Amino acid sequence: MAKGKNSAGIIAGLLAGAAAGVVIGMIFAPEDGKTTRKKIKNKANDLKDQALDTYGDISSKVKDQYHHLAEQAKETYSKVSDNVRGGFDKYKDHTIGTVKEVAKEVETELDGLK
């Protein structure tokens, strides 16, 4: 019999708690459904505007960073290109000088064989 009383007490407690929750919810309900829906819609619009603003800010930063990196890449390309040209010209001049020296030596050797 103790089990029956205990179960009945638990059920009565649950029902009383549920009833109290409904009453408290009704007392503290903020507004009617129409007002609540309007607030939800306004909040959703605010969040959308905030998301668009954030997107615009990030998009602008990405574009700025892209242009900055593109400019750096152009400068780096120009420096590397200048270095390669300078190195090529240096070795070309050196090679031409060496070829001329070898040609003179060959000429001298050929003249000596005549």
C-alpha positions in Angstrom: 0.0 0.0 0.0 2.9 2.3 0.6 3.8 2.1 -3.1 0.3 3.2 -4.2 0.5 6.2 -1.9 3.9 7.1 -3.1 3.0 6.8 -6.8 -0.2 8.8 -6.3 1.9 11.5 -4.5 4.4 11.6 -7.4 1.6 11.9 -10.0 -0.2 14.6 -7.9 3.1 16.5 -7.6 3.7 16.3 -11.3 0.2 17.6 -12.1 0.5 20.4 -9.5 3.8 21.4 -11.0 2.4 21.4 -14.5 -0.6 23.5 -13.4 1.7 25.9 -11.6 3.8 26.2 -14.8 0.8 27.0 -16.9 -0.4 29.6 -14.5 3.0 31.2 -14.2 3.4 31.1 -18.0 0.1 32.9 -18.4 0.9 35.5 -15.8 4.3 36.2 -17.2 3.5 35.8 -20.9 5.2 38.8 -22.6 2.7 39.7 -25.3 0.1 38.2 -27.6 1.1 36.1 -30.6 0.8 39.0 -33.1 3.3 41.2 -31.1 5.6 38.2 -30.5 5.6 37.4 -34.3 6.3 41.0 -35.1 9.3 41.1 -32.6 10.6 37.8 -34.2 10.3 39.3 -37.6 12.1 42.5 -36.6 14.8 40.5 -34.9 15.2 38.4 -38.0 15.5 41.5 -40.1 18.1 43.0 -37.7 20.1 39.8 -37.9 19.9 39.8 -41.7 21.1 43.4 -41.8 23.9 42.6 -39.4 24.9 39.6 -41.6 24.9 41.8 -44.7 27.0 44.4 -43.0 29.4 41.8 -41.8 29.6 40.3 -45.3 30.3 43.8 -46.7 33.0 44.4 -44.2 34.7 41.1 -44.9 34.3 41.4 -48.6 35.9 44.8 -48.5 38.8 43.5 -46.4 39.3 40.6 -48.8 39.3 42.9 -51.8 41.8 45.2 -50.1 44.0 42.3 -49.2 43.8 40.9 -52.7 44.9 44.2 -54.2 47.7 44.5 -51.7 48.9 40.9 -52.5 48.6 41.5 -56.2 50.7 44.6 -55.9 53.3 42.8 -53.9 53.3 40.0 -56.5 53.9 42.5 -59.3 56.8 44.1 -57.4 58.3 40.7 -56.6 57.9 39.7 -60.3 59.6 42.9 -61.4 62.5 42.4 -59.0 63.0 38.8 -60.0 62.7 39.7 -63.7 65.3 42.5 -63.3 67.7 40.1 -61.4 67.3 37.4 -64.1 67.9 39.9 -66.9 70.9 41.4 -65.0 72.3 37.9 -64.4 71.7 36.9 -68.0 73.4 40.1 -69.3 76.4 39.6 -67.0 76.9 36.0 -68.0 76.3 36.8 -71.7 79.0 39.5 -71.6 81.3 37.2 -69.7 80.7 34.4 -72.2 81.2 36.7 -75.2 84.5 37.9 -73.7 85.6 34.3 -73.1 84.6 33.2 -76.6 86.6 36.1 -78.1 89.6 35.2 -76.0 89.4 31.6 -77.1 88.9 32.6 -80.7 92.1 34.8 -80.5 94.0 31.9 -79.0 92.8 29.5 -81.7 93.7 32.1 -84.4 97.1 32.5 -82.8 97.6 28.8 -82.7 96.5 28.4 -86.4 98.8 31.2 -87.5 101.6 29.4 -85.7 100.9 26.2 -87.7 101.2 27.9 -91.1 
